[in-house]
Amino acid sequence: MTTIAIKERISSANSVTVQRMMDSDPFLVDVDLAGKRIPNLKSKMILHAGPPIEWEDMSGTLRGAILGAILLEKWADSIKEAEELVVLKKIEFDSCHNHSSVGPMAGVISPNMPVFVIKDRLSQNYAYTNFNEGLGKALRFGAYDEEVLTKLNWMRESLFKFLKIILQKLEKEKGGIGLKSIISQALQMGDECHNRNQAGTLLFLKEIMPYIFSYLDRKQANELFSFISSNNHFFLNLVMAASKCMADQAHNIEYSTIVTAIARNGTEVGIRISGLGDQWFTDKAPIPKGLYFPGYSSKDANPDIGDSTITETVGLGGAAMAASPSIVKFVGGTIKDIQEMTNRFRRITITQNKYYIIPFAEFEGTPTGIDIRKIMQSGLTPKANTGIAHKTPGIGQIGAGIVTLPIKPFKEALMSYARTYKI
């Protein structure tokens, strides 16, 4: 195949990739327990964010979240017993991405945790994610004390039940809740849909409000409303699962050089490329730069962690930073910084999103379709905004900031691409 023919083949494949990504139509259709719905999730298996990793190589944040999940599942009665189970290899671990799932920060999902069920109307594929606990001391930040476990138990025993009632009615009447529409509206209301989800959470609450007061009693309605309205990050997990649907719809397209997953497990950051199947390309996870809670600094920080960078692959998060001026108060920086972040993505992507529009950028679409060729040509890698967890298990969140992804995974992916397609 000639050089010109190869370029045309790649261009055609990439056009198909981003078109599928943008046309994906994810709907929230149900909630269920993870073990009943997530494909191939075994009875003693825990899923985690990022590429696959074993206990010996896990960071403190991920270890803390896993130990908390073991206590939540009642597989052990103490942290010591939980650690013994892990050391004896009584618990299996796997990447959320290998099970059509995503989770923020540690991303831990165990069989008896409730999950959102998202269906792509275009492909009929599904994606799954856990419920968001809120900021601060939370399992996803590696905390596992009684306060954390009490909240998680309430989420499984009450929040899950409330949402199940509502979504059964919504699915029957409307086919579920269209997430792409909410995301699009939220962008125009100041969210970038990764670390700022105030508008998205309120729009979601608006969708379910009539059902809250029609099908729940007053006590249940008050509990549900209070929890969601007080948790500005509630919608994050739904954005992530919607993004997973979009990215999976664009995955496994021959000759495509588009990135379809970016994920971090607290030790490594990994990427997947549409035309290279499920292979991970990894490098050491960096420490985010950002704003720390009083008493903490970068010396306390765990390396970057979480599946939430799936949002960057579909034109949200860092790619949409220019849509969210107020985000600088959470992650640090200036208005100029967030504009430069979006412009940085324009140099490494192939198109503007048809549905995700930035009012502050002359109503241009968010940059979409990260191309490993453009990354290597420009020397620029994606930047993402992120939460920061303490490196010691059990402490939790200590700040938020910005992380610049290393170039090594993109370089190795391009080299693998050249070998695979004999270029």
N, C-alpha and C positions, 0 to 999 in steps of 0.2 A: 504494500500500500504506500502510495506517495505521501510526502509531507503534507501537500495540499489536501489530499483525500483524508488523511488522519485528522487534520485541523477541522475539516468540515464535519467529520464524524463526531468529534468531540463537541463542536458547537451545537450540532443537532441534538446530541444526547443531553447536553446541559440545558438546552431550551426546554426539552421534555421534562427534565428534572425539576426545574423551577416552576414550570407550569403546573405540574402535579402538586408540588408543594403548596402553591398559592390557591389552587382550586379545591384542595382538601376541605371538607366541611364537617368539622368535629362537633358532635352534640353530646352533652351530658345526659345519659339515659338511665342511670341506675347507681346505686351504691350496694356493695356487698362485702362480705368478709374475704380477705385476700386469698385464703386457702381454697375457697369455693370457686373463685373466678379467674385468678391469674394463672396462665398456662404453665404447667410443669413446676408449680411451686410445691415442693414436698413438705411433708408434715413436720420435719425438723430442719427446715431450711430458712435462712434469713437472707433477704435481698438487700443490696447496698448500692449507693451511688457510685458512678465511675466505672472504669474497667475492672475486670475480675481481679481479686486480690485475696491472699490468705492471711490468717490471723497474725502470723509472725511479722508481716510487713505492714500491718495496719497502723494508722496514726491513732493518737489518743482520742480524738473526737469520735472516730468510727468505732473504736473499741468500747468507748463509753456507751454509745448508742446501742451497740449489739448486746452488751451486758444488760442494759435496761430492757431491751426487747425480750431477753431470756427470762427476766423477772416478771415482765408483763404476761408472758405466755405461761408462767408458773412451771417452767421446766426446772427451776431452781428456786430455793428460798433465800439465798444470800448471794452477794457478789462473789464471794469465795467459791461457792458451789457452781455459779455460772461460769467462772473462769476455768474450773476443773472440767466442766463439760466441753468447753472449747478446746482446751489442751488435749483432752482425750479424743478429740475429733468426733464428738457425738452430734455436733451441729454442722450442717453444710452451709456454705456461703456461695452467692453468685451475684453477678451484676444485674441490677434492675433492667437494664437495656436488653438483656438476654431473655427477658420475660415480658416484653411489650410494656414495660413499666418505667416510671421515673420517680425520683424522690429528691426533695431539696436537702442541701447540706449532707449529712451522713446518709440520708435517703433510705433509712432502714425500714423494711416492710417484712413483717412476720405473719404467719398464717391466720391468726385471729385478730389482726388489725383491720379496721374497715377501710375500704378503698372506693374511690370514684371510678365509675365505668364510663368511658368515653368511646363513642362509636363514630367512625368517619362515614358519612353518608355517601361519599364518592366511591370508596373502596370496600366498604363494609368491614374494615379492619377495626380492631379495638386497641385502646391504650388504657393504662391504669395508673393511679397515683394515690398516695395516702392523704389523710386529712391534715391540714395545717394547724399546729398547736398555738401559734402566736410567737412573738419575739421573746428574747430573754432566755430564761432557764427552760430548755425544751430538749426532748430526746434527740431531735435532729442536730442539736449543737453538742451532743455528747453528755447531757445531764440525765441523771437517773434516780434522783432522790424521791421521797414519798410524795412530794408535791407534784412532780412530773408524772409519776405513775398514777396518782389519783386523777389527774386531768385526762390521761390517756384512757383510763377505765371508764370515765364519764363519757368520753367521745365514743367508745365502743358500745356502751350500754344505753346511752341516751341520744347523743347527737346522731349516731348512725340510724337509730330507730326513727327519729323525727324526719331525717332527710329521706329515708326509705319511703315513708308514707307520702311525702310531698312529691318525690320523683316518680313514684308509681302513677300518681294522678297526672303529672305533667307529661310523662311519656305517652300515656293513653290519649290525652287530649291534644298534645302538640308535637309528639315525637321526641320530647325532651327539651333541653335548653341549648339553643345555638350559641356556641362559645365564640366563634369567629366574629359574630356581630358585636358581642360585648367587648371583645378585645379591640376591635376597630373603633368603637365609641370611646373606650377608655383612653386610647392614644390621643384622641382629640380633646380629652378632658385633663391631660397632664400626667397620665401614667406612661411609663415605658414598658410596663408589664413584666418586669423581672424583680426589681427591688422596690418599685412603687406600684401598689395595686389598690390604692384608696378608691379610685373611681370604679375599677373593675369589681371590687367587693360590693360597693353600693349598688351598682347596676345588677349584679347577681342577686342581691337582697331584694331589689325591686321586682325581679322576675318571680321570686318565690313568695313574696309578701302576701298576695291574696290567698295562697294555699296554707301559709302558716296559720292564719286566723280562721280558716275554713275547716281545716282537718286536724288541728291540734287543740288540746284544751289550753286554758289560759296559762297555766304553769309551764307547760311544755313550750308554748309559743314564746313566752317571756325568756325562757332559758335559751332557746334557739336564736331568737333575735338578739339578745344581749351578747351571746358568744360571737356571732358573726359581725355584728356592728362594732364590737370592740377590738376586732382583729383585722387590721388593715391588710394583712398578708394572706387572708383566707383565700382569696382568688388566685394566688400564686400557683398553687398546686394544680388548679384547673387549667391555667395557662400552659403549664409545663406539659400536662397530658395532651392538651390540644396541639401543642407544638410537636409532641412525639408522634401524634397521628399524621401531622403534615410532613414531618421529616421521614417517617417510615413509608409514606406514600411515594416519596421521592427516592427511596433507597433501592439498591440493586438494579440500577439502570446502566447497561453496558456502555463503556467508554466515558461515562460521566466523571468529571473531576470535582464535583460539588460535595462539600462537607455536609453530612447528614446527622452527625452526633458530635458533641463536645461534652465531655464529662470528667469529673475529678473525684477521686476516692480519698483525698487527704494525704496521699503519698505520691500518686501519679496523676497527670492530666492525660487524657486519651481522646483521639478523634477517630471517626469512621468516615469513609469516602463512599459515595453512592456506587461507583463502578468497581469497588474493591471488596464488596461483600461485608462480612461481619468482622473482619480483621481490625484489631486496635493498633494504633500507632501512638506511642507514649513517650513521656519524658517526666522528669521530676516536677511535682506541683510547686509553684512559687508561693511565696507569702504575699498576701494582698497588701496594698498601701491604702490607708484610709483613716477614718476617725475611730478612736478607741474610747470605750467607756472609762470614766475616771478610775485611776489606779492600774490601768492596763496599758501595754505597749506592744509593739511588733515582736518583742522578745517572748511574749506570752502566746503568740498566735500559732494556731495550727496551719500547716500549708493548706492551700485552697481546696475546697471540697464541695461536692454537690453535682446533681444532674441538671440544675437550673439553667446551665448554659445551653441547654437544648433550645432555649428561647432565642439565643443569638443566631442559631442556624437558620431560623425562619424569618428573620428581619425584626426581631423584638430585642428587648434588653439593651445591650450596648449599642446595637445598630440603630435603636430608636431613642437614644439618649436626648437628642435635640427636642424631642416631644415633651420632655419632663424637666423644666428648669428647676423645680423645687427639689429634685433628687439630690442636688449638690449639698443640701442641708443634712442628708442622711449618709452619703458616701464621701463627702468632701469634694474639693475642687471649685471651679467657677463656671459661669454660664459659657464662657469661651471654651472651657475644657469639654463640656458635653457636646457642643457643636462640633468640635474637632474629632470627638469620638465617632459621631455619626459620619462625618466626612472621611474618616479613616476607613470605615466599613465600605464607603462608596468606591474606594480604590481597590478593594479586594473582593468585590461581589460583581455579579453580571447583570443585575436588573434592579428595577424599583418595584416594590410590592404593589399590586393592583388594589389591595384592600386595606393595607395599613398605611395611613397617611399622616404626615407631620404638618400641622398648621403653621408652626414657626419656621418651617423650611419651604415656604411658598407652596404648601400643600403637595410637596413631592412625596412619593412613596418611600417607605423605609428601604434601605439597601438590603437586598436579599440574594442568596445564592453565593456563599463563600466558596471561592475557586482556589484550589491549592496552587495552580499555575500563577495566579495573580499575587498570591502571598509571596511566592518565591521571586517573582519579578520585581515586586515593590520592596521586599524585605520587611513588610508590615504584617503583624499577626493581629488577630482579633483582641479587643479589650472587652472585659465584662465587669459589671458591678456585682458585688457579692457580699454576703455576710461573713463575719470573722468569728471563728470559734476558738476557745482556749485549747491549747495542746494537751492539757491534762484532763483525763476522763472525769466526768462528773460536774464540771464547772459550768459550761454552757457558752452562750454568746458573749463576746467582749467588744464587738464593734461591727463596722461595715466599711467597705471601700471598693477599690478598683484593682483588678488584676490584669496583667498583660500576659497572654499565653506564650509559651516558649515556641521557637520556630522549628525545633528538632522534629516533632511529630509530623509537621507539614512537609518538611524536607524528605523524611523517610517515606511518607505516603507517596510523594511524587516519584521517588526512586522505585518504589514497589510498582507504581502505576506503569512506569516505563518498561519494567521487566515483564509485567503481566501482559501488556499489549504490544510488547516487542517493538518499542519505539527507539 
